Amino acid sequence: MVGVAVLHHPDTQEIELVDVLAALGHPVRLDIAQALASGEERFCGEIMPDVPKSSMTHHWRALRESGVIRQRRAGRKLYLTLRRDDLETRFPGLLDIILNRTAQDRGE
Amino acid sequence: MVGVAVLHHPDTQEIELVDVLAALGHPVRLDIAQALASGEERFCGEIMPDVPKSSMTHHWRALRESGVIRQRRAGRKLYLTLRRDDLETRFPGLLDIILNRTAQDRGE
């Protein structure tokens, strides 16, 4: 189908530490992970509405291909969740440290 | 002095999580951190001798400016240490998780 690319997600055991660090090593992507920290699914357009859509597409892909988030298409919308359990399975404790620190830095 | 640039290191409290993640989010730099994991100071040329010197200069800088390593010049040589205590102060537990996982992935 034209314009409907398959959304590739690595399996849990394929998630590599270096890729997760690279994905989260960018302020916008760290903000996205933080916005999804509660575990609830959110619509792409709800998160970071002030960042141009073209840059967001790049960030969604970096987060999805590294295994940090899951993207689900429903009609013309994309929904996102953080792969919390998968990341915890692969790197126990890592995501909590990163998200807690990010929350602290913002005084949340 | 020509050719002797000052080596800037951020203070402990200036070390930012996103910069540390970006610095370690590269396979060569993750290898360097792992090679320094024991805490001992090592000479630049000892680590990753097979990677061209010009790329290594870029990696040393990324690690130093993010606060992951300390570089000390002695004559014409540069010595490196991992800023383990400083990173532990800023992000308790983070570095251990990353280094233990990297060691496991290599079957060490």
Backbone of each chain as ProteinMPNN parsed JSONL, in Angstrom:
{"seq_chain_A": "MVGVAVLHHPDTQEIELVDVLAALGHPVRLDIAQALASGEERFCGEIMPDVPKSSMTHHWRALRESGVIRQRRAGRKLYLTLRRDDLETRFPGLLDIILNRTAQDRGE", "coords_chain_A": {"N_chain_A": [[0.84, -1.198, 0.0], [0.571, 2.158, -0.875], [2.265, 4.683, 0.836], [1.799, 3.667, 3.337], [3.856, 2.65, 5.365], [5.447, -0.211, 6.784], [5.657, -0.563, 10.263], [8.477, -1.162, 11.804], [9.47, -3.006, 14.642], [11.933, -3.874, 16.972], [12.354, -7.179, 18.373], [12.119, -8.024, 21.875], [14.529, -9.272, 22.773], [16.252, -8.403, 20.9], [16.804, -5.809, 21.416], [19.237, -3.38, 21.783], [21.675, -2.146, 24.026], [23.377, 0.049, 23.335], [21.956, 1.275, 21.307], [19.635, 2.116, 22.595], [20.693, 3.97, 24.397], [21.701, 5.849, 22.579], [19.305, 6.632, 21.375], [17.955, 7.842, 23.497], [19.693, 9.829, 24.07], [19.173, 12.533, 23.368], [17.667, 15.686, 23.663], [14.925, 16.146, 22.886], [13.971, 13.562, 22.453], [14.34, 12.41, 24.929], [12.504, 13.895, 26.35], [10.154, 12.958, 25.133], [10.126, 10.267, 25.965], [9.822, 10.712, 28.667], [7.298, 11.897, 28.673], [5.794, 9.711, 28.143], [6.035, 8.183, 30.326], [4.187, 7.314, 32.228], [3.091, 5.071, 31.208], [0.777, 4.943, 29.804], [-0.933, 4.823, 26.646], [-0.393, 7.184, 24.079], [-1.426, 9.676, 21.712], [0.434, 10.641, 18.855], [0.315, 13.415, 18.05], [-0.272, 14.71, 20.415], [1.973, 14.946, 21.893], [4.708, 17.039, 22.415], [3.716, 19.253, 20.744], [4.758, 21.584, 19.689], [7.037, 21.101, 18.254], [8.271, 20.837, 14.926], [6.514, 18.73, 12.617], [7.996, 17.233, 10.776], [10.527, 16.906, 11.994], [9.734, 15.491, 14.207], [8.912, 13.033, 13.14], [11.332, 11.844, 12.501], [12.364, 11.559, 15.101], [10.45, 9.842, 16.301], [10.962, 7.558, 14.807], [13.635, 6.951, 15.498], [13.299, 6.321, 18.179], [11.526, 4.174, 18.043], [12.879, 2.257, 16.425], [15.054, 1.654, 17.971], [13.885, 0.344, 20.012], [12.701, 1.617, 22.149], [10.142, 2.792, 22.155], [6.753, 1.815, 21.268], [4.921, 1.958, 18.298], [1.658, 2.378, 17.057], [-0.572, 2.126, 14.439], [-3.638, 3.662, 13.769], [-6.089, 4.103, 11.679], [-5.56, 7.25, 10.406], [-3.967, 8.038, 12.386], [-1.19, 7.875, 14.7], [-0.296, 5.967, 17.454], [1.401, 5.893, 20.582], [3.437, 4.007, 22.834], [5.531, 3.578, 25.71], [8.081, 1.135, 25.84], [8.219, -0.207, 28.403], [8.244, -2.625, 29.993], [9.677, -4.35, 28.319], [12.134, -3.046, 28.14], [12.869, -3.117, 30.794], [13.174, -5.834, 31.136], [15.417, -6.31, 29.513], [17.38, -4.468, 30.458], [17.617, -4.175, 33.495], [16.411, -1.755, 35.727], [17.515, 0.436, 34.419], [15.854, 2.26, 32.881], [14.208, 3.393, 34.829], [16.04, 4.854, 36.382], [16.86, 6.756, 34.516], [14.432, 8.071, 33.849], [13.549, 8.978, 36.359], [15.582, 10.728, 37.052], [15.361, 12.624, 35.003], [12.836, 13.638, 35.569], [13.348, 14.761, 38.086], [15.214, 16.745, 37.366], [13.563, 18.523, 36.179], [12.111, 19.369, 38.226], [9.829, 17.954, 38.837]], "CA_chain_A": [[0.0, 0.0, 0.0], [1.374, 3.369, -0.973], [2.182, 5.624, 1.953], [1.616, 3.02, 4.638], [5.06, 1.854, 5.612], [5.379, -1.108, 7.933], [6.389, -0.023, 11.418], [9.312, -2.233, 12.367], [9.852, -2.944, 16.063], [12.784, -5.017, 17.33], [11.909, -8.035, 19.474], [12.743, -7.658, 23.159], [15.912, -9.74, 22.887], [17.081, -7.698, 19.907], [17.036, -4.42, 21.834], [20.646, -3.237, 22.138], [21.927, -1.036, 24.95], [23.965, 1.22, 22.685], [20.901, 1.929, 20.529], [18.741, 2.776, 23.559], [21.407, 5.153, 24.896], [21.729, 6.835, 21.491], [17.942, 7.15, 21.168], [17.591, 8.731, 24.615], [20.71, 10.88, 24.186], [18.749, 13.73, 22.636], [16.686, 16.299, 24.58], [13.523, 15.954, 22.466], [13.58, 12.154, 22.634], [14.249, 12.191, 26.37], [11.204, 14.483, 26.707], [9.084, 12.059, 24.672], [10.111, 9.115, 26.88], [9.272, 11.216, 29.929], [5.86, 12.131, 28.463], [5.142, 8.4, 28.08], [6.512, 7.437, 31.501], [3.079, 6.725, 32.999], [2.752, 3.782, 30.614], [-0.431, 5.063, 28.972], [-0.762, 5.078, 25.219], [-0.735, 8.563, 23.703], [-1.455, 10.018, 20.291], [1.635, 11.401, 18.474], [0.09, 14.857, 18.006], [-0.419, 15.261, 21.772], [3.284, 15.077, 22.534], [5.573, 18.013, 21.771], [3.024, 19.846, 19.585], [5.471, 22.751, 19.156], [8.171, 20.696, 17.413], [7.76, 20.562, 13.577], [6.156, 17.323, 12.403], [9.061, 16.53, 10.051], [11.569, 16.446, 12.931], [9.161, 14.482, 15.1], [8.924, 11.746, 12.434], [12.69, 11.315, 12.706], [12.525, 11.145, 16.504], [9.636, 8.627, 16.543], [11.642, 6.407, 14.211], [14.818, 6.627, 16.31], [12.836, 5.688, 19.422], [10.909, 2.885, 17.714], [13.853, 1.299, 15.896], [15.949, 1.255, 19.064], [13.118, -0.475, 20.96], [12.255, 2.403, 23.317], [8.686, 2.963, 22.107], [5.972, 1.059, 20.298], [3.987, 2.81, 17.554], [0.522, 1.621, 16.522], [-1.333, 2.956, 13.535], [-5.093, 3.457, 13.787], [-6.554, 5.078, 10.691], [-4.478, 8.176, 10.049], [-3.246, 8.456, 13.59], [-0.192, 6.97, 15.274], [-0.327, 5.974, 18.913], [2.707, 5.544, 21.134], [3.637, 3.608, 24.231], [6.909, 3.291, 26.106], [8.234, -0.33, 26.023], [8.776, -0.259, 29.751], [8.524, -3.998, 30.432], [10.74, -4.915, 27.475], [13.405, -2.418, 28.524], [13.189, -3.62, 32.133], [13.668, -7.21, 30.936], [16.759, -6.272, 28.927], [18.337, -3.638, 31.225], [16.868, -3.901, 34.726], [16.719, -0.546, 36.49], [18.053, 1.54, 33.607], [14.868, 3.265, 32.487], [13.764, 4.107, 36.033], [17.064, 5.844, 36.745], [16.835, 7.832, 33.51], [13.191, 8.853, 33.947], [13.508, 9.668, 37.657], [16.535, 11.845, 36.996], [14.785, 13.631, 34.116], [11.742, 14.264, 36.322], [13.987, 15.606, 39.118], [15.838, 17.913, 36.74], [12.483, 19.477, 35.861], [11.393, 19.706, 39.45], [8.497, 17.314, 38.861]], "C_chain_A": [[0.874, 1.247, 0.0], [1.179, 4.219, 0.282], [1.937, 4.981, 3.305], [2.796, 2.077, 4.885], [4.822, 0.954, 6.821], [6.195, -0.498, 9.066], [7.192, -1.154, 12.046], [9.657, -1.969, 13.833], [10.788, -4.108, 16.349], [12.114, -5.866, 18.414], [12.671, -7.646, 20.747], [14.231, -8.038, 23.188], [16.841, -9.084, 21.866], [17.401, -6.262, 20.333], [18.471, -4.298, 22.36], [20.851, -1.987, 22.994], [22.413, 0.219, 24.23], [22.908, 1.998, 21.886], [19.934, 2.692, 21.447], [19.405, 4.054, 24.083], [21.422, 6.243, 23.82], [20.348, 7.458, 21.288], [17.585, 8.154, 22.272], [18.588, 9.879, 24.793], [20.407, 12.09, 23.325], [17.618, 14.366, 23.449], [15.227, 16.075, 24.169], [13.084, 14.513, 22.739], [13.498, 11.785, 24.116], [12.918, 12.759, 26.886], [10.043, 13.572, 26.306], [8.971, 10.864, 25.634], [9.476, 9.52, 28.205], [7.754, 11.399, 29.815], [5.085, 10.811, 28.431], [5.399, 7.57, 29.341], [5.389, 6.751, 32.273], [2.679, 5.362, 32.45], [1.518, 3.848, 29.727], [-0.078, 5.323, 27.516], [-1.169, 6.522, 24.929], [-0.635, 8.746, 22.199], [-0.242, 10.906, 19.982], [1.43, 12.916, 18.59], [-0.036, 15.521, 19.365], [0.915, 15.636, 22.387], [4.122, 16.064, 21.738], [4.899, 18.678, 20.565], [3.782, 21.02, 18.961], [6.669, 22.386, 18.269], [7.621, 20.35, 16.017], [7.578, 19.066, 13.324], [7.28, 16.549, 11.718], [10.178, 16.076, 11.0], [11.012, 15.369, 13.844], [9.18, 13.104, 14.443], [10.284, 11.062, 12.611], [12.866, 10.799, 14.145], [11.698, 9.909, 16.831], [10.378, 7.415, 16.031], [12.852, 5.979, 15.054], [14.403, 5.888, 17.587], [12.246, 4.3, 19.147], [11.953, 1.86, 17.296], [14.858, 0.838, 16.958], [15.217, 0.384, 20.084], [12.598, 0.291, 22.165], [10.732, 2.576, 23.327], [8.058, 2.001, 21.109], [5.008, 2.036, 19.623], [2.909, 1.922, 16.959], [-0.283, 2.575, 15.659], [-2.811, 2.624, 13.689], [-5.677, 4.531, 12.889], [-5.388, 5.963, 10.306], [-3.662, 8.598, 11.25], [-2.242, 7.4, 14.035], [-0.248, 7.108, 16.782], [0.982, 5.396, 19.444], [2.607, 5.003, 22.547], [5.134, 3.396, 24.459], [6.996, 1.776, 26.326], [8.906, -0.609, 27.367], [9.17, -1.667, 30.18], [9.672, -4.608, 29.628], [12.099, -4.338, 27.863], [13.843, -2.912, 29.905], [13.741, -5.045, 32.052], [15.124, -7.184, 30.457], [17.773, -5.586, 29.839], [17.697, -3.235, 32.556], [17.356, -2.621, 35.423], [17.093, 0.662, 35.646], [17.023, 2.646, 33.345], [14.383, 4.071, 33.698], [14.761, 5.189, 36.422], [16.985, 7.04, 35.797], [15.59, 8.704, 33.68], [13.097, 9.601, 35.276], [14.416, 10.887, 37.646], [15.961, 12.979, 36.14], [13.66, 14.372, 34.837], [12.307, 15.208, 37.389], [14.551, 16.885, 38.522], [14.8, 18.97, 36.386], [11.677, 19.864, 37.073], [10.002, 19.106, 39.511], [8.366, 16.47, 40.113]], "O_chain_A": [[1.809, 1.362, 0.793], [0.052, 4.438, 0.726], [1.873, 5.678, 4.318], [2.721, 0.874, 4.639], [4.098, 1.309, 7.751], [7.291, 0.017, 8.848], [6.638, -2.005, 12.741], [10.074, -0.874, 14.209], [10.463, -5.242, 15.997], [11.397, -5.343, 19.267], [13.73, -7.021, 20.687], [15.08, -7.235, 23.576], [18.063, -9.199, 21.96], [18.187, -5.581, 19.675], [18.869, -5.024, 23.271], [20.286, -0.926, 22.727], [21.921, 1.318, 24.485], [22.962, 3.225, 21.801], [19.477, 3.783, 21.107], [18.756, 5.093, 24.198], [21.185, 7.415, 24.113], [20.232, 8.661, 21.059], [16.983, 9.193, 22.0], [18.347, 10.796, 25.579], [21.284, 12.609, 22.636], [16.704, 13.664, 23.881], [14.379, 15.838, 25.03], [11.967, 14.273, 23.199], [12.684, 10.95, 24.509], [12.285, 12.166, 27.759], [9.069, 13.432, 27.047], [7.876, 10.498, 26.061], [8.695, 8.769, 28.79], [7.016, 11.09, 30.751], [3.876, 10.788, 28.662], [5.025, 6.399, 29.41], [5.614, 5.718, 32.904], [2.01, 4.585, 33.132], [1.242, 2.911, 28.978], [0.932, 5.952, 27.201], [-2.161, 7.019, 25.463], [0.13, 8.068, 21.514], [0.076, 11.815, 20.75], [2.267, 13.617, 19.159], [0.076, 16.742, 19.477], [1.004, 16.498, 23.261], [4.235, 15.94, 20.519], [5.46, 18.664, 19.47], [3.488, 21.413, 17.833], [7.246, 23.253, 17.613], [6.616, 19.646, 15.918], [8.385, 18.246, 13.762], [7.509, 15.376, 12.014], [10.719, 14.983, 10.835], [11.724, 14.437, 14.217], [9.437, 12.107, 15.117], [10.362, 9.855, 12.84], [13.446, 9.735, 14.367], [12.163, 9.022, 17.546], [10.437, 6.379, 16.693], [13.062, 4.789, 15.29], [15.073, 4.949, 18.017], [12.445, 3.368, 19.926], [11.922, 0.72, 17.757], [15.437, -0.242, 16.846], [15.854, -0.245, 20.929], [12.103, -0.319, 23.113], [10.106, 2.513, 24.385], [8.728, 1.451, 20.235], [4.359, 2.841, 20.291], [3.197, 0.851, 16.425], [-0.63, 3.679, 16.079], [-3.193, 1.455, 13.734], [-5.758, 5.702, 13.261], [-4.333, 5.463, 9.917], [-2.762, 9.43, 11.134], [-2.413, 6.206, 13.788], [-0.249, 8.214, 17.322], [1.587, 4.52, 18.825], [1.805, 5.473, 23.354], [5.889, 3.082, 23.539], [6.096, 1.189, 26.926], [10.001, -1.166, 27.441], [10.278, -1.889, 30.668], [10.531, -5.296, 30.18], [13.096, -5.058, 27.907], [15.033, -3.103, 30.156], [14.649, -5.416, 32.795], [15.957, -7.948, 30.944], [18.9, -6.062, 29.982], [17.284, -2.088, 32.725], [18.549, -2.442, 35.668], [16.997, 1.797, 36.114], [17.299, 3.826, 33.564], [14.173, 5.28, 33.603], [14.373, 6.309, 36.753], [17.036, 8.192, 36.228], [15.681, 9.931, 33.658], [12.617, 10.734, 35.315], [14.063, 11.945, 38.167], [16.062, 14.151, 36.505], [13.546, 15.592, 34.727], [11.805, 16.317, 37.572], [14.395, 17.969, 39.084], [15.111, 20.158, 36.302], [10.688, 20.59, 36.975], [9.103, 19.659, 40.146], [7.328, 15.846, 40.331]]}, "seq_chain_B": "MVGVAVLHHPDTQEIELVDVLAALGHPVRLDIAQALASGEERFCGEIMPDVPKSSMTHHWRALRESGVIRQRRAGRKLYLTLRRDDLETRFPGLLDIILNRTAQDRGE", "coords_chain_B": {"N_chain_B": [[49.772, 28.674, 23.837], [50.764, 27.11, 20.91], [48.958, 24.466, 19.539], [48.455, 23.219, 21.918], [45.75, 22.732, 23.257], [43.402, 23.775, 25.739], [42.059, 21.435, 27.976], [38.83, 21.076, 28.423], [36.742, 20.271, 31.15], [33.571, 19.454, 32.388], [32.237, 20.583, 35.55], [31.247, 18.458, 38.283], [28.516, 18.941, 38.99], [27.611, 20.059, 36.706], [27.322, 18.083, 34.879], [25.297, 16.609, 32.503], [22.494, 14.48, 32.108], [21.446, 13.847, 29.514], [23.595, 14.379, 27.86], [25.489, 12.517, 28.716], [24.205, 10.125, 28.027], [24.123, 10.438, 25.243], [26.865, 10.482, 24.712], [27.638, 7.903, 25.469], [26.133, 6.453, 23.749], [27.244, 5.181, 21.48], [29.042, 2.69, 19.763], [31.92, 2.578, 19.832], [32.579, 4.424, 21.821], [31.277, 3.356, 24.005], [32.769, 1.064, 24.301], [35.199, 2.234, 25.039], [34.567, 3.323, 27.55], [34.068, 0.954, 28.871], [36.603, -0.181, 28.784], [37.86, 1.406, 30.591], [36.697, 0.778, 32.924], [37.714, -0.369, 35.275], [38.724, 1.685, 36.701], [41.324, 2.466, 36.723], [43.903, 4.675, 35.509], [44.549, 5.161, 32.077], [46.628, 5.184, 29.165], [45.933, 6.979, 26.193], [46.688, 5.774, 23.685], [46.732, 3.082, 24.274], [44.181, 2.155, 24.248], [41.775, 0.826, 22.112], [43.56, 0.497, 19.771], [43.269, -0.053, 17.093], [41.507, 1.685, 15.903], [41.355, 4.538, 13.798], [43.452, 7.351, 14.592], [42.399, 9.907, 14.181], [39.601, 9.597, 14.321], [39.436, 8.753, 16.926], [40.173, 11.001, 18.41], [37.916, 12.598, 18.159], [36.089, 10.985, 19.56], [37.243, 10.914, 22.151], [36.899, 13.574, 22.85], [34.082, 13.846, 22.85], [33.45, 12.18, 24.984], [34.825, 13.406, 27.074], [33.794, 16.056, 27.157], [31.171, 15.602, 27.826], [31.425, 14.739, 30.36], [32.055, 12.134, 31.017], [34.625, 10.994, 30.944], [37.94, 11.775, 32.236], [40.614, 13.647, 30.986], [44.123, 13.826, 30.969], [46.987, 15.624, 30.331], [50.309, 14.683, 29.76], [53.335, 15.596, 28.996], [53.709, 14.591, 25.721], [51.705, 12.846, 25.774], [48.337, 11.635, 26.368], [46.359, 10.938, 29.124], [43.773, 8.891, 30.463], [40.878, 8.698, 32.536], [37.945, 7.134, 33.873], [35.146, 8.979, 34.983], [34.022, 7.938, 37.429], [33.132, 8.298, 40.149], [32.051, 10.879, 40.036], [30.0, 10.551, 38.179], [28.472, 8.714, 39.533], [27.666, 10.247, 41.686], [26.002, 12.103, 40.398], [24.146, 10.501, 38.926], [23.009, 8.075, 40.406], [23.795, 4.665, 40.268], [23.502, 4.395, 37.505], [25.824, 4.143, 35.766], [26.915, 1.691, 36.566], [24.92, -0.14, 35.786], [25.028, 0.172, 33.019], [27.711, -0.543, 32.409], [27.885, -3.146, 33.458], [26.025, -4.477, 31.907], [27.167, -4.193, 29.357], [29.503, -5.649, 29.723], [28.393, -8.192, 30.167], [27.165, -8.646, 27.682], [29.347, -9.159, 26.181], [30.159, -11.467, 27.171], [31.885, -11.362, 29.318]], "CA_chain_B": [[50.74, 27.77, 23.208], [50.205, 26.509, 19.699], [48.795, 23.008, 19.53], [48.145, 22.667, 23.238], [44.435, 23.26, 23.633], [42.974, 23.492, 27.108], [41.094, 20.336, 28.008], [37.726, 21.468, 29.296], [35.95, 19.227, 31.808], [32.492, 20.035, 33.183], [32.184, 20.235, 36.972], [30.306, 17.352, 38.552], [27.11, 19.374, 38.969], [27.262, 20.479, 35.341], [27.181, 16.904, 34.003], [23.881, 16.452, 32.154], [22.129, 13.118, 31.728], [21.277, 13.67, 28.07], [24.937, 14.378, 27.26], [26.119, 11.233, 29.053], [23.561, 9.099, 27.193], [24.588, 10.627, 23.861], [28.28, 10.094, 24.641], [27.754, 6.44, 25.565], [25.303, 5.857, 22.71], [28.057, 4.888, 20.294], [29.77, 1.469, 20.141], [33.334, 2.809, 20.174], [32.671, 5.126, 23.11], [30.876, 2.4, 25.044], [33.958, 0.222, 24.474], [36.21, 2.997, 25.785], [34.119, 3.37, 28.953], [34.267, -0.393, 29.403], [38.052, -0.385, 28.947], [38.297, 2.201, 31.743], [35.776, 0.451, 34.025], [38.426, -0.728, 36.508], [39.044, 2.911, 37.435], [42.735, 2.831, 36.523], [44.232, 5.608, 34.435], [45.184, 4.496, 30.933], [47.16, 6.014, 28.091], [45.045, 6.951, 25.019], [47.146, 4.854, 22.637], [46.519, 1.694, 24.7], [42.773, 1.779, 24.102], [41.301, 0.795, 20.727], [44.666, 0.872, 18.884], [42.936, -0.295, 15.682], [40.655, 2.745, 15.367], [42.231, 5.643, 13.378], [43.64, 8.36, 15.629], [41.54, 11.072, 13.961], [38.266, 9.363, 14.892], [39.534, 8.641, 18.382], [40.191, 12.361, 18.966], [36.507, 12.99, 18.246], [35.438, 10.227, 20.64], [37.75, 11.388, 23.454], [36.275, 14.868, 23.153], [32.668, 13.623, 23.196], [33.401, 11.593, 26.335], [35.317, 14.39, 28.05], [32.9, 17.219, 27.272], [29.929, 15.176, 28.485], [31.731, 14.442, 31.767], [32.224, 10.694, 31.249], [36.039, 10.696, 31.239], [38.87, 12.877, 32.481], [41.849, 13.525, 30.208], [45.241, 14.548, 31.587], [48.114, 15.65, 29.424], [51.638, 14.58, 30.382], [54.23, 15.633, 27.839], [52.957, 14.433, 24.47], [50.704, 11.782, 25.936], [47.089, 11.936, 27.066], [45.923, 9.838, 29.974], [42.318, 8.893, 30.632], [40.184, 7.941, 33.585], [36.489, 7.219, 33.889], [34.739, 9.807, 36.138], [33.052, 7.038, 38.072], [32.531, 8.896, 41.354], [31.246, 12.035, 39.634], [28.784, 10.042, 37.527], [27.677, 8.077, 40.587], [27.051, 11.351, 42.438], [24.934, 12.715, 39.604], [23.128, 9.54, 38.456], [23.358, 6.852, 41.152], [23.449, 3.359, 39.692], [23.428, 4.376, 36.035], [27.022, 3.638, 35.096], [27.056, 0.26, 36.862], [23.993, -0.89, 34.928], [25.53, 0.223, 31.638], [28.96, -1.309, 32.264], [27.619, -4.569, 33.701], [25.321, -4.996, 30.737], [28.144, -4.266, 28.266], [30.381, -6.779, 30.036], [27.596, -9.419, 29.94], [26.954, -8.829, 26.241], [30.584, -9.695, 25.593], [30.489, -12.714, 27.864], [33.018, -11.173, 30.236]], "C_chain_B": [[50.096, 27.097, 22.01], [50.097, 24.996, 19.877], [48.507, 22.411, 20.894], [46.841, 23.299, 23.721], [44.143, 22.901, 25.086], [41.935, 22.37, 27.056], [39.976, 20.711, 28.971], [36.982, 20.248, 29.838], [34.813, 19.89, 32.557], [32.652, 19.664, 34.669], [31.129, 19.149, 37.18], [28.856, 17.798, 38.388], [26.658, 19.856, 37.585], [27.038, 19.282, 34.403], [25.689, 16.649, 33.775], [23.612, 15.033, 31.654], [22.086, 12.926, 30.214], [22.638, 13.623, 27.353], [25.663, 13.051, 27.522], [25.529, 10.116, 28.199], [24.038, 9.205, 25.746], [26.04, 10.172, 23.721], [28.417, 8.574, 24.637], [26.934, 5.716, 24.498], [26.045, 5.675, 21.4], [28.955, 3.699, 20.654], [31.224, 1.696, 20.528], [33.443, 3.469, 21.556], [32.227, 4.24, 24.273], [32.042, 1.453, 25.339], [35.028, 0.939, 25.291], [35.834, 3.03, 27.271], [34.364, 2.019, 29.624], [35.749, -0.655, 29.677], [38.6, 0.371, 30.159], [37.533, 1.82, 33.018], [36.484, 0.143, 35.336], [38.764, 0.505, 37.333], [40.491, 3.345, 37.26], [42.915, 3.81, 35.373], [44.929, 4.837, 33.318], [45.586, 5.524, 29.886], [46.255, 5.847, 26.863], [45.416, 5.859, 24.026], [46.929, 3.38, 22.961], [45.137, 1.182, 24.347], [42.387, 1.863, 22.639], [42.411, 1.182, 19.746], [44.332, 0.711, 17.399], [42.048, 0.78, 15.063], [41.552, 3.933, 14.996], [42.257, 6.767, 14.419], [42.679, 9.542, 15.455], [40.126, 10.827, 14.488], [38.333, 9.282, 16.392], [39.509, 10.029, 19.025], [38.76, 12.873, 19.148], [35.814, 12.273, 19.415], [35.927, 10.659, 22.017], [37.035, 12.683, 23.839], [34.812, 14.697, 23.577], [32.545, 13.075, 24.622], [33.829, 12.605, 27.392], [34.318, 15.517, 28.249], [31.561, 16.861, 27.916], [30.157, 14.859, 29.957], [31.94, 12.962, 32.053], [33.671, 10.343, 31.605], [36.792, 11.983, 31.585], [40.115, 12.609, 31.648], [42.922, 14.378, 30.859], [46.415, 14.463, 30.618], [49.407, 15.52, 30.219], [52.63, 14.472, 29.24], [53.399, 15.527, 26.565], [51.859, 13.387, 24.594], [49.465, 12.28, 26.667], [46.684, 10.694, 27.856], [44.449, 10.014, 30.301], [41.888, 8.169, 31.897], [38.685, 8.128, 33.408], [36.101, 8.037, 35.126], [33.633, 9.077, 36.923], [32.35, 7.685, 39.267], [31.62, 10.061, 40.984], [29.93, 11.586, 38.998], [27.863, 9.39, 38.558], [26.966, 9.133, 41.435], [25.848, 11.909, 41.689], [23.796, 11.736, 39.295], [23.376, 8.185, 39.127], [22.878, 5.582, 40.442], [23.553, 3.267, 38.183], [24.633, 3.703, 35.378], [27.213, 2.143, 35.34], [26.16, -0.578, 35.964], [24.555, -0.963, 33.508], [26.774, -0.657, 31.472], [28.741, -2.801, 32.495], [26.948, -5.211, 32.493], [26.294, -5.181, 29.558], [29.079, -5.456, 28.481], [29.654, -8.101, 29.76], [27.436, -9.701, 28.455], [28.195, -9.406, 25.567], [31.004, -10.986, 26.258], [31.671, -12.582, 28.781], [32.616, -11.589, 31.645]], "O_chain_B": [[48.987, 26.572, 22.111], [51.043, 24.341, 20.316], [48.332, 21.198, 21.006], [46.839, 24.265, 24.484], [44.578, 21.866, 25.59], [41.05, 22.364, 26.2], [40.154, 20.669, 30.189], [36.64, 19.325, 29.098], [35.065, 20.828, 33.313], [33.135, 18.581, 35.001], [30.239, 18.957, 36.351], [28.062, 17.124, 37.732], [25.465, 20.034, 37.337], [26.611, 19.459, 33.262], [24.921, 16.494, 34.724], [24.39, 14.466, 30.887], [22.63, 11.952, 29.694], [22.801, 12.91, 26.363], [26.363, 12.533, 26.651], [26.26, 9.258, 27.704], [24.324, 8.195, 25.102], [26.403, 9.547, 22.725], [29.221, 8.023, 23.885], [27.032, 4.496, 24.361], [25.519, 5.987, 20.332], [29.565, 3.689, 21.723], [31.714, 1.065, 21.464], [34.304, 3.106, 22.356], [32.739, 4.36, 25.387], [32.273, 1.085, 26.491], [35.685, 0.329, 26.134], [36.676, 2.796, 28.138], [34.802, 1.943, 30.772], [36.102, -1.276, 30.68], [39.658, 0.031, 30.69], [37.696, 2.455, 34.06], [35.918, 0.369, 36.406], [39.057, 0.396, 38.524], [40.849, 4.47, 37.61], [42.174, 3.778, 34.391], [45.778, 3.981, 33.567], [44.97, 6.58, 29.746], [45.855, 4.732, 26.526], [44.554, 5.104, 23.577], [46.936, 2.53, 22.071], [44.918, -0.016, 24.17], [42.648, 2.876, 21.99], [42.225, 2.109, 18.959], [45.022, 1.265, 16.543], [41.85, 0.799, 13.849], [42.421, 4.308, 15.783], [41.243, 7.091, 15.037], [42.201, 10.113, 16.436], [39.51, 11.738, 15.042], [37.397, 9.694, 17.078], [38.889, 10.213, 20.072], [38.435, 13.498, 20.157], [35.049, 12.883, 20.162], [35.133, 10.763, 22.952], [36.623, 12.869, 24.984], [34.358, 15.319, 24.538], [31.647, 13.462, 25.369], [33.256, 12.651, 28.481], [34.024, 15.894, 29.384], [30.895, 17.724, 28.487], [29.201, 14.724, 30.72], [31.997, 12.567, 33.217], [33.914, 9.495, 32.464], [36.359, 13.094, 31.281], [40.613, 11.484, 31.607], [42.667, 15.516, 31.254], [46.785, 13.386, 30.151], [49.574, 16.181, 31.244], [52.764, 13.429, 28.601], [52.473, 16.314, 26.368], [51.168, 13.083, 23.622], [49.525, 13.212, 27.469], [46.667, 9.575, 27.343], [43.945, 11.132, 30.403], [42.47, 7.153, 32.275], [38.22, 9.133, 32.87], [36.657, 7.822, 36.203], [32.501, 9.543, 37.048], [31.126, 7.627, 39.382], [30.54, 10.214, 41.554], [28.877, 12.172, 39.25], [26.64, 9.497, 38.473], [25.822, 8.947, 41.849], [24.799, 12.157, 42.283], [22.623, 12.096, 39.389], [23.891, 7.261, 38.498], [21.71, 5.458, 40.072], [23.679, 2.171, 37.637], [24.483, 2.811, 34.543], [27.623, 1.411, 34.44], [26.587, -1.606, 35.44], [24.557, -2.022, 32.881], [26.876, -1.422, 30.513], [29.341, -3.63, 31.811], [27.264, -6.338, 32.111], [26.248, -6.192, 28.856], [29.405, -6.178, 27.539], [30.235, -9.022, 29.185], [27.555, -10.845, 28.015], [28.108, -10.054, 24.524], [32.062, -11.539, 25.958], [32.392, -13.552, 29.015], [33.427, -11.507, 32.568]]}, "name": "protein", "num_of_chains": 2, "seq": "MVGVAVLHHPDTQEIELVDVLAALGHPVRLDIAQALASGEERFCGEIMPDVPKSSMTHHWRALRESGVIRQRRAGRKLYLTLRRDDLETRFPGLLDIILNRTAQDRGEMVGVAVLHHPDTQEIELVDVLAALGHPVRLDIAQALASGEERFCGEIMPDVPKSSMTHHWRALRESGVIRQRRAGRKLYLTLRRDDLETRFPGLLDIILNRTAQDRGE"}
